[in-house]
Amino acid sequence: MGLFQKLAYFLGVKRKEVNVLVVGLNNSGKSTVVNRFKNEEERVTQIVPTVGFTIERFQNQNLAFTAFDMSGHGRYRDLWEHYYKDCHGIIFVIDSGDRLRLVVVKEELDLLLQHPDVCNKKIPILFFANKMDCKDALSSVKIAAALGLDKIMDKPWHISASNALSGEGLNEGVEWLTQQIREIVMAKN
């Protein structure tokens, strides 16, 4: 890295690149959330279920995000752990109206939090309580209680009620995540 590049980096002029993992059960709205973060001209109009994973890029406040949008189907969830080591943040998307599978969400969250590449790292986790527009949607407070989020003491976390179709609640969440990643990445430099 040249002198100008180093100076620009330390002054915050250079864009910093970070990796985020987007996880959650199938049909929770992960791809729709990521799609909303992209520039309007880059957005797709037709969202299809993710097979394996896709890689998407978006920016927020001088941070360039590379989002690994992971499939939430049961047979693909084992792939998640292969990306924990190199991620700077996790976005966990939950279908607020899917009360029946909230137990499965809790199991997957517990597995994630116990993984060696996550449990010893101060990694921010943003939860989107998505599909808040649905009639039977649980509030973000009830979802936080059901998942036991108050027991997460070693990682910064935030839950944001959202509707990925309209974009409601998404900016608040990604602003929080951006700030957390900035603080953690800056502390390491």
Summary of the structure (lengths in Angstrom):
residues: 189
radius of gyration: 16.4
end to end distance: 14.9
largest distance: 56.4
contacts: 571
relative contact order: 0.17
helix: 40%
strand: 23%
